[in-house]
Amino acid sequence: MKENGRDLHSQEDSHQSFSDALKTSWMKSSIILGIIFLVIGFILILVLKLLNIGNTQLFLDAKAFTRDYGLLGIFLATILDGTIVPLGSPALVVAAALFGIHPIPLILVATTGFTIGMSINYGLAYRLGRPYVIRKLTAENLKEITNLWSRWGWLLYTIFGLVPFLPVELLAFICGMLRTRLDIFLILSFAPRLTVFTILAYFGEEAANWIGLV
């Protein structure tokens, strides 16, 4: 009975800790920005549908340019977004699909770029240690994220990777600072974003069909 009570208490503590984390300023701002970008994205798709711009010369020129140079741009942008530069790679993937980039190369390029960016964070934190991570996250955020990591570990990292607007790039600093296993880090950086970008790329392709951009 005592053992079961301790287990239940531990589960409640973990749940409470994660709930409290959702109320922290850095998590709140990430969630709010994510919701804002989601609403703006849907509004833009509706506007494109109403304006019927699929056959305009401006759109055709933009589409041709995106097909020629878009993958390189997506690759560079996702590398930066995988570090700590908030370029909004999920939105860029949807936009690239809307403009006609084939989903499969788009998914692979975006996932690879993001994983490289995350690995840069990991490598810098691994080499430069806690003082570098504090400069990037602040001591308060570092303490909060480290407490979360101590309770949830790789599960937390996977969840953050699967939710586009959660700052998984911050966890990459923690992984590097704590010198976690590189092979697990790379797999859990790549696989969740592969899932996310697959969903977004095919959503963008379907949205393009609905709007009439194909």
C-alpha positions as CSV (number, residue, x, y, z in Angstrom):
1,M,0.0,0.0,0.0
2,K,2.8,2.4,0.9
3,E,4.6,1.6,-2.3
4,N,1.4,2.2,-4.3
5,G,0.9,5.5,-2.4
6,R,4.5,6.6,-3.2
7,D,4.0,5.7,-6.9
8,L,0.7,7.7,-7.0
9,H,2.3,10.6,-5.3
10,S,5.3,10.5,-7.7
11,Q,2.9,10.5,-10.7
12,E,1.0,13.5,-9.2
13,D,4.2,15.3,-8.7
14,S,5.3,14.7,-12.3
15,H,1.9,15.8,-13.6
16,Q,2.0,18.9,-11.5
17,S,5.5,19.7,-12.6
18,F,4.6,19.5,-16.3
19,S,1.4,21.5,-15.7
20,D,3.5,24.2,-13.9
21,A,5.9,24.2,-16.8
22,L,3.1,25.1,-19.2
23,K,2.6,28.2,-17.1
24,T,6.1,29.5,-17.3
25,S,6.8,32.6,-19.4
26,W,8.9,30.8,-22.1
27,M,6.3,28.1,-22.6
28,K,3.4,30.5,-22.5
29,S,5.0,32.7,-25.2
30,S,5.7,29.6,-27.4
31,I,2.2,28.4,-27.1
32,I,0.6,31.8,-27.8
33,L,2.9,32.4,-30.8
34,G,2.0,29.0,-32.1
35,I,-1.7,29.6,-31.9
36,I,-1.3,33.0,-33.5
37,F,0.7,31.6,-36.4
38,L,-1.9,28.8,-36.8
39,V,-4.8,31.3,-37.0
40,I,-2.9,33.5,-39.4
41,G,-2.1,30.5,-41.6
42,F,-5.7,29.4,-41.9
43,I,-6.8,33.0,-42.7
44,L,-4.1,33.3,-45.4
45,I,-5.3,30.0,-47.0
46,L,-8.9,31.3,-47.0
47,V,-7.8,34.6,-48.5
48,L,-5.9,32.7,-51.3
49,K,-9.0,30.7,-52.0
50,L,-11.3,33.8,-52.1
51,L,-8.8,35.8,-54.3
52,N,-8.4,32.8,-56.8
53,I,-4.8,33.8,-57.5
54,G,-3.7,30.4,-58.9
55,N,-3.7,31.6,-62.5
56,T,-2.2,35.0,-62.0
57,Q,1.2,35.7,-63.5
58,L,2.7,36.8,-60.2
59,F,1.8,33.5,-58.6
60,L,3.1,31.5,-61.6
61,D,6.4,33.3,-61.4
62,A,6.6,32.8,-57.6
63,K,5.8,29.1,-58.1
64,A,8.5,28.7,-60.7
65,F,11.1,30.4,-58.5
66,T,10.1,28.3,-55.5
67,R,10.4,25.1,-57.5
68,D,13.9,26.1,-58.7
69,Y,15.4,27.4,-55.4
70,G,12.9,26.5,-52.7
71,L,14.6,23.4,-51.4
72,L,17.8,25.2,-50.8
73,G,16.0,28.0,-49.0
74,I,14.1,25.4,-46.9
75,F,17.3,23.6,-46.0
76,L,19.0,26.8,-44.8
77,A,16.0,28.1,-43.0
78,T,15.4,24.8,-41.1
79,I,19.1,24.7,-40.1
80,L,18.7,28.1,-38.5
81,D,15.3,27.2,-37.0
82,G,16.8,24.1,-35.5
83,T,19.2,26.4,-33.6
84,I,17.6,29.3,-31.8
85,V,16.6,31.5,-34.7
86,P,12.8,31.4,-34.8
87,L,12.1,31.2,-38.6
88,G,9.0,29.1,-38.3
89,S,10.0,26.0,-40.3
90,P,6.6,24.4,-40.0
91,A,5.0,27.3,-41.7
92,L,7.7,27.4,-44.3
93,V,7.1,23.7,-45.1
94,V,3.4,24.3,-45.6
95,A,4.1,27.4,-47.8
96,A,6.6,25.4,-49.9
97,A,4.1,22.7,-50.5
98,L,1.5,25.3,-51.4
99,F,3.9,26.6,-54.1
100,G,4.3,23.2,-55.6
101,I,7.5,21.6,-54.1
102,H,7.0,17.8,-54.1
103,P,6.3,16.6,-50.5
104,I,8.9,13.8,-50.4
105,P,12.1,15.9,-51.1
106,L,10.5,18.7,-49.1
107,I,10.1,16.5,-46.0
108,L,13.6,15.0,-46.2
109,V,15.3,18.3,-46.8
110,A,13.4,20.1,-44.0
111,T,13.9,17.2,-41.5
112,T,17.6,17.0,-42.3
113,G,18.1,20.7,-42.0
114,F,16.3,20.9,-38.7
115,T,18.3,18.0,-37.3
116,I,21.5,19.7,-38.3
117,G,20.4,22.8,-36.5
118,M,19.6,20.8,-33.4
119,S,22.9,19.1,-33.6
120,I,24.7,22.5,-33.7
121,N,22.9,23.4,-30.4
122,Y,23.9,20.0,-28.9
123,G,27.6,20.4,-30.0
124,L,28.0,24.0,-28.7
125,A,26.5,23.0,-25.4
126,Y,28.6,19.9,-25.2
127,R,31.8,21.8,-25.8
128,L,31.1,25.0,-24.0
129,G,29.1,23.7,-21.1
130,R,26.8,25.3,-18.6
131,P,28.0,28.9,-18.8
132,Y,27.2,29.0,-22.6
133,V,23.7,27.4,-22.0
134,I,22.9,30.0,-19.3
135,R,23.8,32.8,-21.7
136,K,21.3,31.3,-24.2
137,L,18.5,30.3,-21.8
138,T,19.0,32.4,-18.7
139,A,19.6,30.7,-15.3
140,E,15.9,30.6,-14.4
141,N,14.9,28.9,-17.7
142,L,17.8,26.5,-17.4
143,K,16.7,25.4,-13.9
144,E,13.0,25.0,-15.1
145,I,14.0,23.0,-18.2
146,T,16.5,20.8,-16.3
147,N,13.9,20.0,-13.7
148,L,11.5,18.9,-16.5
149,W,14.3,16.9,-18.1
150,S,15.0,15.1,-14.8
151,R,11.4,13.9,-14.6
152,W,10.6,13.2,-18.2
153,G,13.9,12.8,-20.1
154,W,13.6,11.6,-23.7
155,L,9.8,11.4,-23.5
156,L,9.8,15.2,-23.0
157,Y,12.2,15.6,-25.9
158,T,9.9,13.5,-28.1
159,I,6.8,15.4,-27.2
160,F,8.5,18.7,-27.8
161,G,9.6,17.4,-31.2
162,L,6.1,16.4,-32.2
163,V,4.5,19.7,-31.3
164,P,5.6,22.3,-33.8
165,F,5.4,25.4,-31.6
166,L,7.1,23.9,-28.5
167,P,10.8,25.1,-28.2
168,V,12.5,21.7,-28.7
169,E,15.6,23.5,-29.8
170,L,16.1,24.6,-26.1
171,L,16.1,21.0,-25.0
172,A,18.9,20.4,-27.5
173,F,21.1,22.6,-25.3
174,I,20.2,20.6,-22.3
175,C,21.1,17.3,-24.1
176,G,24.5,18.7,-25.0
177,M,25.2,20.2,-21.6
178,L,24.3,16.9,-19.9
179,R,26.2,15.0,-22.6
180,T,23.4,12.6,-23.4
181,R,23.8,9.8,-25.9
182,L,24.3,11.3,-29.3
183,D,22.7,8.4,-31.2
184,I,19.5,8.7,-29.2
185,F,19.6,12.5,-29.6
186,L,19.9,12.3,-33.4
187,I,17.1,9.7,-33.7
188,L,14.7,11.7,-31.5
189,S,15.6,14.9,-33.3
190,F,15.0,13.4,-36.7
191,A,12.0,11.0,-36.3
192,P,9.5,13.4,-34.6
193,R,10.2,16.2,-37.1
194,L,9.9,13.7,-39.9
195,T,6.4,13.0,-38.7
196,V,5.5,16.6,-38.3
197,F,6.9,17.8,-41.6
198,T,5.2,14.8,-43.4
199,I,1.8,15.9,-42.0
200,L,2.5,19.6,-42.9
201,A,3.8,18.9,-46.4
202,Y,0.8,16.8,-47.4
203,F,-1.5,19.3,-45.7
204,G,0.1,22.0,-47.8
205,E,-0.3,19.9,-51.0
206,E,-4.0,19.3,-50.2
207,A,-4.6,23.0,-49.4
208,A,-3.0,23.9,-52.8
209,N,-5.5,21.5,-54.5
210,W,-8.4,23.0,-52.5
211,I,-7.4,26.6,-53.3
212,G,-6.8,25.8,-57.0
213,L,-3.0,26.5,-57.0
214,V,-2.1,23.3,-58.8
